[in-house]
């Protein structure tokens, strides 16, 4: 019921805004990616920037033996120029798949908190899962740990106000992102701008990000046959998160604090938000946050650049797929130069319009040599990419216009063959649970499916 209310609101919003739209074409939303490489890429460690020689040595190690790739040369220099945030070394990255494992890890971190907890989420439901998190946060606040929460106004529109008032009464600072009600807006009101980030930071040392909201829809595992159906009879949600420790956490903390201040939240209580960085592992990670206040989506721009630099393979697992012409061209161009491009997309969705929009591009992509697979038996909500087996990203960003233009989003880019192998193994596991869509089969689809696709394409900009 709650999700239905959110979807009804989103659909109404799309229709209302579409009726105001007079543009006949979609804007260019990324910079010119045809620029040459800039200065050599410089990495940052726990003690600050590394020397050019140290940075070069680490990148050479990450490239390792195997297939050639341009990722560590042209793309990384361009990514650095586009994004601005540093590549950090000395990180530990743990990949978490689906709700149960992610929630267990998050709860362990929350219960161990000693100084502060910063949390940012699109959906925070008042159900069994939401209550468990709320009570844990309230308990930590009572112990003297400062809890700061940013919750999106539309994403939590179905959550009773009393749920958050209980947190506030306990001392938790709760900030409603871009309130739906213009009378309580703290800055210029822009209804269509939403905070789609999912971020949890504990004591400035441990962070979680990805696609997982706080909701009972994640109560089962998509890889366990016995738990693929929730008690309600609905399929479980398939999603991916990361647990990060090391210098990159400070970059994520900067994004949280900037969002809090941009939304004109009350002054954050004095805490040790930026403790001295620690070397926790050997992973090289970049944090990338995007917002509609910027001239273009930083995450989208760097993804396009990565696909443009691909020499061997592109692997995308995406929940909501409504590509713009630039992404379509990048995928088709990669396939044309011999790159093995594979997409895993949902076979069912909680957003009918976005689902049909994505299917409307199948024929064009299949004719270009892009391979498309639809994940069966679960509701796919994951947003991951792997290029040439060495450049991976996990986060909240979908490949649709809402993520590109209207949402605050958050991703982590992880470099290296070792982590890339983990992402590839996860991709292969999802692939085994998917059905391939062939061009011959797709051309035989019935007329009613074609009509749905055509109708949905009318609204893609606002979805």
FENHU-V542853 format. One record per helix or strand of 3 or more residues. SS is the DSSP state (H for helix, E for strand). FROM is the first residue (numbers start at 0). TO is the last residue. If there is no record, write none. Layout:
ss: (SS;SS)
from: (FROM;FROM)
to: (TO;TO)
//
This chain:
ss: (H;E;H;H;E;H;E;H;E;H;E;H;E;E;H;H;E;H;E;H;E;H;E;H;H;E;E;E;H;E;H;E;H;H;H)
from: (1;42;51;70;86;98;115;127;145;160;172;181;198;205;215;224;239;247;282;297;312;324;339;351;361;370;382;390;400;406;416;433;438;446;459)
to: (19;44;62;82;96;110;120;141;151;168;176;183;201;209;217;226;244;261;289;308;317;335;345;358;366;374;386;394;405;414;431;436;442;456;461)
//
